[in-house]
Amino acid sequence: MTGQAISFWYSLTDKRPLRALSLVMALTLAGCVFWSPSRFAAQTTTLSWWQGILIVWAVCAGVLHGTGFRPRRLRWPLVFLPLPAMLVMIAALLYRFS
């Protein structure tokens, strides 16, 4: 993925309401994991270990995006793209509250 494509995907979510939503979802999901870690643990639920890692990644990306931090080097914006992280956070919150 080129730098222009990454900038395009960042520009889609580079709006204040989406940043606030990303931060609120990330903090809520982090609170859910801290409050009830057995619900997200691989040995006590139907979640696999890689899904737990994906949730941690999404929380990290959501906090970075929500606070307005924007990585500059080519590989880090690709790793912390906010749109896939928001989708993972929505799925994890739906799993938690269903």
FINU-188505 format. One record per atom (N, C-alpha, C, O): residue number from 0; residue in one letter; atom name; x, y, z. Coordinates in nm, 4 decimals. Layout:
N
     n   res   atom         px         py         pz
   NUM     a     CA          X          Y          Z
...
REM end
This chain:
98
     n   res   atom         px         py         pz
     0     m      N     0.0843    -0.1164     0.0000
     0     m     CA     0.0000     0.0000     0.0000
     0     m      C     0.0893     0.1234     0.0000
     0     m      O     0.1853     0.1314     0.0766
     1     t      N     0.0579     0.2173    -0.0845
     1     t     CA     0.1410     0.3370    -0.0961
     1     t      C     0.1022     0.4401     0.0089
     1     t      O    -0.0001     0.4283     0.0763
     2     g      N     0.1870     0.5411     0.0204
     2     g     CA     0.1606     0.6481     0.1159
     2     g      C     0.0335     0.7250     0.0848
     2     g      O    -0.0356     0.7704     0.1760
     3     q      N     0.0022     0.7399    -0.0430
     3     q     CA    -0.1203     0.8113    -0.0811
     3     q      C    -0.2443     0.7322    -0.0433
     3     q      O    -0.3436     0.7902     0.0004
     4     a      N    -0.2399     0.6012    -0.0594
     4     a     CA    -0.3547     0.5178    -0.0233
     4     a      C    -0.3774     0.5207     0.1277
     4     a      O    -0.4914     0.5288     0.1735
     5     i      N    -0.2691     0.5141     0.2046
     5     i     CA    -0.2820     0.5200     0.3500
     5     i      C    -0.3368     0.6559     0.3919
     5     i      O    -0.4224     0.6635     0.4801
     6     s      N    -0.2886     0.7628     0.3300
     6     s     CA    -0.3403     0.8966     0.3607
     6     s      C    -0.4887     0.9076     0.3271
     6     s      O    -0.5642     0.9736     0.3986
     7     f      N    -0.5300     0.8437     0.2197
     7     f     CA    -0.6713     0.8453     0.1827
     7     f      C    -0.7557     0.7767     0.2899
     7     f      O    -0.8589     0.8301     0.3307
     8     w      N    -0.7126     0.6581     0.3364
     8     w     CA    -0.7878     0.5864     0.4380
     8     w      C    -0.7885     0.6606     0.5704
     8     w      O    -0.8877     0.6566     0.6432
     9     y      N    -0.6779     0.7288     0.6026
     9     y     CA    -0.6762     0.8098     0.7241
     9     y      C    -0.7692     0.9301     0.7107
     9     y      O    -0.8356     0.9683     0.8070
    10     s      N    -0.7740     0.9895     0.5922
    10     s     CA    -0.8582     1.1080     0.5744
    10     s      C    -1.0065     1.0751     0.5873
    10     s      O    -1.0861     1.1622     0.6225
    11     l      N    -1.0450     0.9503     0.5593
    11     l     CA    -1.1849     0.9107     0.5773
    11     l      C    -1.2285     0.9174     0.7235
    11     l      O    -1.3434     0.9503     0.7526
    12     t      N    -1.1385     0.8867     0.8141
    12     t     CA    -1.1731     0.8841     0.9559
    12     t      C    -1.1114     0.9996     1.0339
    12     t      O    -1.1155     0.9994     1.1569
    13     d      N    -1.0555     1.0962     0.9665
    13     d     CA    -0.9884     1.2071     1.0341
    13     d      C    -1.0866     1.3212     1.0619
    13     d      O    -1.0617     1.4366     1.0269
    14     k      N    -1.1966     1.2866     1.1245
    14     k     CA    -1.2981     1.3847     1.1610
    14     k      C    -1.3207     1.3761     1.3110
    14     k      O    -1.3137     1.2681     1.3698
    15     r      N    -1.3478     1.4897     1.3720
    15     r     CA    -1.3573     1.4964     1.5175
    15     r      C    -1.4608     1.4000     1.5764
    15     r      O    -1.4303     1.3341     1.6758
    16     p      N    -1.5835     1.3884     1.5190
    16     p     CA    -1.6787     1.2934     1.5782
    16     p      C    -1.6318     1.1473     1.5706
    16     p      O    -1.6558     1.0691     1.6626
    17     l      N    -1.5653     1.1115     1.4613
    17     l     CA    -1.5144     0.9746     1.4508
    17     l      C    -1.3985     0.9501     1.5455
    17     l      O    -1.3820     0.8396     1.5973
    18     r      N    -1.3182     1.0530     1.5683
    18     r     CA    -1.2097     1.0400     1.6664
    18     r      C    -1.2668     1.0202     1.8059
    18     r      O    -1.2189     0.9361     1.8820
    19     a      N    -1.3693     1.0978     1.8393
    19     a     CA    -1.4318     1.0841     1.9709
    19     a      C    -1.4952     0.9458     1.9861
    19     a      O    -1.4827     0.8827     2.0910
    20     l      N    -1.5624     0.8994     1.8822
    20     l     CA    -1.6223     0.7666     1.8852
    20     l      C    -1.5153     0.6590     1.9031
    20     l      O    -1.5337     0.5649     1.9802
    21     s      N    -1.4056     0.6730     1.8330
    21     s     CA    -1.2960     0.5774     1.8425
    21     s      C    -1.2391     0.5745     1.9841
    21     s      O    -1.2125     0.4672     2.0382
    22     l      N    -1.2208     0.6904     2.0436
    22     l     CA    -1.1668     0.6967     2.1791
    22     l      C    -1.2648     0.6383     2.2803
    22     l      O    -1.2242     0.5641     2.3698
    23     v      N    -1.3918     0.6705     2.2674
    23     v     CA    -1.4923     0.6175     2.3601
    23     v      C    -1.5024     0.4657     2.3474
    23     v      O    -1.5095     0.3954     2.4481
    24     m      N    -1.5031     0.4154     2.2251
    24     m     CA    -1.5093     0.2697     2.2067
    24     m      C    -1.3858     0.2022     2.2637
    24     m      O    -1.3964     0.0976     2.3276
    25     a      N    -1.2687     0.2607     2.2413
    25     a     CA    -1.1444     0.2001     2.2906
    25     a      C    -1.1408     0.1987     2.4431
    25     a      O    -1.1027     0.0984     2.5033
    26     l      N    -1.1796     0.3078     2.5049
    26     l     CA    -1.1783     0.3128     2.6510
    26     l      C    -1.2849     0.2212     2.7109
    26     l      O    -1.2619     0.1583     2.8142
    27     t      N    -1.4009     0.2136     2.6466
    27     t     CA    -1.5058     0.1234     2.6935
    27     t      C    -1.4615    -0.0217     2.6817
    27     t      O    -1.4806    -0.1006     2.7743
    28     l      N    -1.4030    -0.0567     2.5692
    28     l     CA    -1.3569    -0.1937     2.5498
    28     l      C    -1.2425    -0.2271     2.6451
    28     l      O    -1.2372    -0.3383     2.6977
    29     a      N    -1.1521    -0.1343     2.6679
    29     a     CA    -1.0439    -0.1580     2.7642
    29     a      C    -1.1019    -0.1772     2.9041
    29     a      O    -1.0554    -0.2630     2.9790
    30     g      N    -1.2024    -0.0986     2.9395
    30     g     CA    -1.2688    -0.1159     3.0687
    30     g      C    -1.3378    -0.2505     3.0801
    30     g      O    -1.3353    -0.3132     3.1860
    31     c      N    -1.3994    -0.2952     2.9714
    31     c     CA    -1.4649    -0.4269     2.9721
    31     c      C    -1.3632    -0.5388     2.9920
    31     c      O    -1.3893    -0.6348     3.0646
    32     v      N    -1.2486    -0.5266     2.9284
    32     v     CA    -1.1450    -0.6292     2.9431
    32     v      C    -1.0899    -0.6275     3.0856
    32     v      O    -1.0649    -0.7335     3.1430
    33     f      N    -1.0707    -0.5088     3.1434
    33     f     CA    -1.0206    -0.5010     3.2807
    33     f      C    -1.1252    -0.5488     3.3809
    33     f      O    -1.0911    -0.6126     3.4805
    34     w      N    -1.2514    -0.5187     3.3555
    34     w     CA    -1.3579    -0.5537     3.4486
    34     w      C    -1.3843    -0.7046     3.4494
    34     w      O    -1.4025    -0.7644     3.5554
    35     s      N    -1.3861    -0.7641     3.3330
    35     s     CA    -1.4176    -0.9061     3.3221
    35     s      C    -1.3206    -0.9749     3.2257
    35     s      O    -1.3589    -1.0091     3.1138
    36     p      N    -1.1962    -0.9954     3.2678
    36     p     CA    -1.0985    -1.0547     3.1760
    36     p      C    -1.1319    -1.1989     3.1380
    36     p      O    -1.0901    -1.2455     3.0320
    37     s      N    -1.2057    -1.2696     3.2218
    37     s     CA    -1.2388    -1.4085     3.1885
    37     s      C    -1.3339    -1.4165     3.0691
    37     s      O    -1.3409    -1.5196     3.0022
    38     r      N    -1.4065    -1.3093     3.0425
    38     r     CA    -1.4964    -1.3083     2.9269
    38     r      C    -1.4174    -1.3028     2.7956
    38     r      O    -1.4664    -1.3467     2.6915
    39     f      N    -1.2960    -1.2490     2.8006
    39     f     CA    -1.2135    -1.2348     2.6809
    39     f      C    -1.0958    -1.3319     2.6783
    39     f      O    -1.0229    -1.3364     2.5793
    40     a      N    -1.0755    -1.4091     2.7837
    40     a     CA    -0.9615    -1.5015     2.7897
    40     a      C    -0.9856    -1.6216     2.6988
    40     a      O    -1.0987    -1.6674     2.6831
    41     a      N    -0.8795    -1.6709     2.6406
    41     a     CA    -0.8910    -1.7790     2.5428
    41     a      C    -0.9324    -1.9113     2.6064
    41     a      O    -0.9972    -1.9924     2.5403
    42     q      N    -0.8972    -1.9356     2.7317
    42     q     CA    -0.9273    -2.0645     2.7923
    42     q      C    -1.0651    -2.0702     2.8577
    42     q      O    -1.1136    -2.1794     2.8874
    43     t      N    -1.1291    -1.9569     2.8808
    43     t     CA    -1.2577    -1.9575     2.9501
    43     t      C    -1.3748    -1.9176     2.8610
    43     t      O    -1.4890    -1.9184     2.9068
    44     t      N    -1.3496    -1.8830     2.7360
    44     t     CA    -1.4579    -1.8452     2.6444
    44     t      C    -1.4374    -1.9139     2.5100
    44     t      O    -1.3486    -1.9974     2.4927
    45     t      N    -1.5215    -1.8761     2.4172
    45     t     CA    -1.5085    -1.9318     2.2822
    45     t      C    -1.4077    -1.8537     2.1980
    45     t      O    -1.3815    -1.8907     2.0836
    46     l      N    -1.3517    -1.7479     2.2522
    46     l     CA    -1.2534    -1.6691     2.1774
    46     l      C    -1.1205    -1.7429     2.1687
    46     l      O    -1.0802    -1.8121     2.2622
    47     s      N    -1.0535    -1.7273     2.0563
    47     s     CA    -0.9196    -1.7826     2.0388
    47     s      C    -0.8156    -1.6819     2.0863
    47     s      O    -0.8474    -1.5660     2.1131
    48     w      N    -0.6924    -1.7272     2.0962
    48     w     CA    -0.5854    -1.6386     2.1421
    48     w      C    -0.5639    -1.5235     2.0446
    48     w      O    -0.5346    -1.4119     2.0873
    49     w      N    -0.5779    -1.5484     1.9141
    49     w     CA    -0.5534    -1.4434     1.8155
    49     w      C    -0.6632    -1.3372     1.8207
    49     w      O    -0.6385    -1.2219     1.7854
    50     q      N    -0.7828    -1.3738     1.8638
    50     q     CA    -0.8888    -1.2748     1.8771
    50     q      C    -0.8613    -1.1804     1.9938
    50     q      O    -0.8941    -1.0620     1.9873
    51     g      N    -0.8016    -1.2322     2.0992
    51     g     CA    -0.7612    -1.1469     2.2108
    51     g      C    -0.6538    -1.0481     2.1695
    51     g      O    -0.6571    -0.9314     2.2086
    52     i      N    -0.5593    -1.0950     2.0910
    52     i     CA    -0.4544    -1.0060     2.0406
    52     i      C    -0.5147    -0.9006     1.9477
    52     i      O    -0.4730    -0.7847     1.9497
    53     l      N    -0.6104    -0.9397     1.8683
    53     l     CA    -0.6782    -0.8454     1.7786
    53     l      C    -0.7535    -0.7380     1.8575
    53     l      O    -0.7564    -0.6219     1.8168
    54     i      N    -0.8136    -0.7759     1.9690
    54     i     CA    -0.8835    -0.6794     2.0531
    54     i      C    -0.7849    -0.5810     2.1153
    54     i      O    -0.8109    -0.4608     2.1194
    55     v      N    -0.6729    -0.6317     2.1631
    55     v     CA    -0.5703    -0.5429     2.2205
    55     v      C    -0.5185    -0.4464     2.1147
    55     v      O    -0.5007    -0.3278     2.1424
    56     w      N    -0.4940    -0.4964     1.9937
    56     w     CA    -0.4497    -0.4092     1.8841
    56     w      C    -0.5539    -0.3016     1.8544
    56     w      O    -0.5194    -0.1850     1.8349
    57     a      N    -0.6815    -0.3407     1.8512
    57     a     CA    -0.7875    -0.2451     1.8200
    57     a      C    -0.7978    -0.1377     1.9270
    57     a      O    -0.8200    -0.0209     1.8955
    58     v      N    -0.7818    -0.1758     2.0530
    58     v     CA    -0.7851    -0.0763     2.1611
    58     v      C    -0.6680     0.0205     2.1467
    58     v      O    -0.6851     0.1416     2.1609
    59     c      N    -0.5503    -0.0320     2.1188
    59     c     CA    -0.4331     0.0554     2.1000
    59     c      C    -0.4536     0.1500     1.9818
    59     c      O    -0.4270     0.2697     1.9927
    60     a      N    -0.5000     0.0972     1.8706
    60     a     CA    -0.5231     0.1808     1.7529
    60     a      C    -0.6339     0.2819     1.7795
    60     a      O    -0.6261     0.3956     1.7328
    61     g      N    -0.7364     0.2423     1.8537
    61     g     CA    -0.8453     0.3343     1.8853
    61     g      C    -0.8013     0.4488     1.9748
    61     g      O    -0.8438     0.5627     1.9555
    62     v      N    -0.7172     0.4195     2.0718
    62     v     CA    -0.6660     0.5259     2.1595
    62     v      C    -0.5751     0.6195     2.0808
    62     v      O    -0.5836     0.7415     2.0953
    63     l      N    -0.4885     0.5630     1.9979
    63     l     CA    -0.4006     0.6480     1.9161
    63     l      C    -0.4821     0.7384     1.8244
    63     l      O    -0.4537     0.8576     1.8130
    64     h      N    -0.5821     0.6825     1.7597
    64     h     CA    -0.6640     0.7609     1.6687
    64     h      C    -0.7494     0.8620     1.7452
    64     h      O    -0.7626     0.9771     1.7036
    65     g      N    -0.8068     0.8185     1.8565
    65     g     CA    -0.8947     0.9053     1.9328
    65     g      C    -0.8255     1.0245     1.9955
    65     g      O    -0.8862     1.1306     2.0105
    66     t      N    -0.6998     1.0088     2.0322
    66     t     CA    -0.6264     1.1205     2.0914
    66     t      C    -0.5665     1.2137     1.9873
    66     t      O    -0.5128     1.3191     2.0214
    67     g      N    -0.5756     1.1754     1.8618
    67     g     CA    -0.5263     1.2623     1.7555
    67     g      C    -0.3844     1.2344     1.7125
    67     g      O    -0.3304     1.3065     1.6286
    68     f      N    -0.3224     1.1318     1.7675
    68     f     CA    -0.1867     1.0966     1.7269
    68     f      C    -0.1903     1.0383     1.5864
    68     f      O    -0.2750     0.9550     1.5542
    69     r      N    -0.0982     1.0831     1.5047
    69     r     CA    -0.0921     1.0354     1.3673
    69     r      C     0.0501     0.9930     1.3335
    69     r      O     0.1374     1.0784     1.3182
    70     p      N     0.0753     0.8630     1.3213
    70     p     CA     0.2107     0.8163     1.2894
    70     p      C     0.2540     0.8655     1.1520
    70     p      O     0.1724     0.8788     1.0609
    71     r      N     0.3827     0.8922     1.1384
    71     r     CA     0.4319     0.9510     1.0132
    71     r      C     0.5010     0.8501     0.9221
    71     r      O     0.4864     0.8580     0.8001
    72     r      N     0.5736     0.7582     0.9770
    72     r     CA     0.6447     0.6620     0.8918
    72     r      C     0.5457     0.5695     0.8238
    72     r      O     0.4352     0.5483     0.8739
    73     l      N     0.5845     0.5151     0.7111
    73     l     CA     0.4915     0.4400     0.6261
    73     l      C     0.4339     0.3164     0.6941
    73     l      O     0.3152     0.2879     0.6779
    74     r      N     0.5135     0.2429     0.7690
    74     r     CA     0.4624     0.1164     0.8225
    74     r      C     0.3679     0.1360     0.9411
    74     r      O     0.2747     0.0571     0.9567
    75     w      N     0.3875     0.2364     1.0242
    75     w     CA     0.3045     0.2526     1.1429
    75     w      C     0.1623     0.2979     1.1113
    75     w      O     0.0692     0.2480     1.1746
    76     p      N     0.1403     0.3889     1.0178
    76     p     CA     0.0007     0.4185     0.9834
    76     p      C    -0.0713     0.2974     0.9264
    76     p      O    -0.1922     0.2825     0.9441
    77     l      N     0.0015     0.2122     0.8589
    77     l     CA    -0.0585     0.0911     0.8045
    77     l      C    -0.0958    -0.0054     0.9169
    77     l      O    -0.1996    -0.0713     0.9101
    78     v      N    -0.0122    -0.0140     1.0199
    78     v     CA    -0.0403    -0.1024     1.1324
    78     v      C    -0.1580    -0.0511     1.2151
    78     v      O    -0.2396    -0.1305     1.2619
    79     f      N    -0.1677     0.0800     1.2336
    79     f     CA    -0.2697     0.1377     1.3199
    79     f      C    -0.3792     0.2100     1.2417
    79     f      O    -0.4261     0.3155     1.2845
    80     l      N    -0.4201     0.1550     1.1287
    80     l     CA    -0.5314     0.2137     1.0538
    80     l      C    -0.6569     0.2144     1.1407
    80     l      O    -0.6925     0.1112     1.1975
    81     p      N    -0.7237     0.3275     1.1521
    81     p     CA    -0.8373     0.3346     1.2443
    81     p      C    -0.9638     0.2635     1.1959
    81     p      O    -1.0410     0.2150     1.2786
    82     l      N    -0.9869     0.2560     1.0671
    82     l     CA    -1.1116     0.1971     1.0186
    82     l      C    -1.1232     0.0479     1.0539
    82     l      O    -1.2263     0.0080     1.1079
    83     p      N    -1.0225    -0.0362     1.0262
    83     p     CA    -1.0353    -0.1761     1.0687
    83     p      C    -1.0399    -0.1906     1.2208
    83     p      O    -1.1070    -0.2792     1.2736
    84     a      N    -0.9679    -0.1028     1.2901
    84     a     CA    -0.9700    -0.1091     1.4364
    84     a      C    -1.1097    -0.0764     1.4891
    84     a      O    -1.1558    -0.1389     1.5846
    85     m      N    -1.1762     0.0192     1.4288
    85     m     CA    -1.3117     0.0530     1.4717
    85     m      C    -1.4075    -0.0639     1.4458
    85     m      O    -1.4968    -0.0899     1.5264
    86     l      N    -1.3894    -0.1329     1.3356
    86     l     CA    -1.4740    -0.2483     1.3064
    86     l      C    -1.4513    -0.3608     1.4077
    86     l      O    -1.5465    -0.4255     1.4513
    87     v      N    -1.3267    -0.3835     1.4446
    87     v     CA    -1.2962    -0.4858     1.5449
    87     v      C    -1.3529    -0.4446     1.6804
    87     v      O    -1.4062    -0.5286     1.7529
    88     m      N    -1.3423    -0.3168     1.7154
    88     m     CA    -1.3970    -0.2714     1.8434
    88     m      C    -1.5489    -0.2846     1.8473
    88     m      O    -1.6047    -0.3223     1.9503
    89     i      N    -1.6158    -0.2544     1.7378
    89     i     CA    -1.7614    -0.2706     1.7317
    89     i      C    -1.7984    -0.4169     1.7514
    89     i      O    -1.8897    -0.4486     1.8276
    90     a      N    -1.7275    -0.5058     1.6825
    90     a     CA    -1.7547    -0.6494     1.6968
    90     a      C    -1.7288    -0.6975     1.8399
    90     a      O    -1.8068    -0.7759     1.8940
    91     a      N    -1.6204    -0.6512     1.9009
    91     a     CA    -1.5881    -0.6927     2.0372
    91     a      C    -1.6883    -0.6376     2.1374
    91     a      O    -1.7243    -0.7068     2.2326
    92     l      N    -1.7335    -0.5151     2.1181
    92     l     CA    -1.8346    -0.4592     2.2078
    92     l      C    -1.9690    -0.5294     2.1914
    92     l      O    -2.0404    -0.5505     2.2894
    93     l      N    -2.0034    -0.5651     2.0694
    93     l     CA    -2.1257    -0.6415     2.0479
    93     l      C    -2.1154    -0.7781     2.1139
    93     l      O    -2.2130    -0.8263     2.1715
    94     y      N    -1.9995    -0.8407     2.1065
    94     y     CA    -1.9779    -0.9697     2.1726
    94     y      C    -1.9910    -0.9535     2.3240
    94     y      O    -2.0524    -1.0368     2.3907
    95     r      N    -1.9336    -0.8474     2.3771
    95     r     CA    -1.9344    -0.8263     2.5232
    95     r      C    -2.0744    -0.7980     2.5758
    95     r      O    -2.1126    -0.8502     2.6805
    96     f      N    -2.1504    -0.7172     2.5057
    96     f     CA    -2.2805    -0.6753     2.5558
    96     f      C    -2.3972    -0.7576     2.5014
    96     f      O    -2.5130    -0.7206     2.5208
    97     s      N    -2.3681    -0.8678     2.4343
    97     s     CA    -2.4778    -0.9510     2.3833
    97     s      C    -2.5034    -1.0690     2.4752
    97     s      O    -2.5922    -1.1500     2.4484
REM end
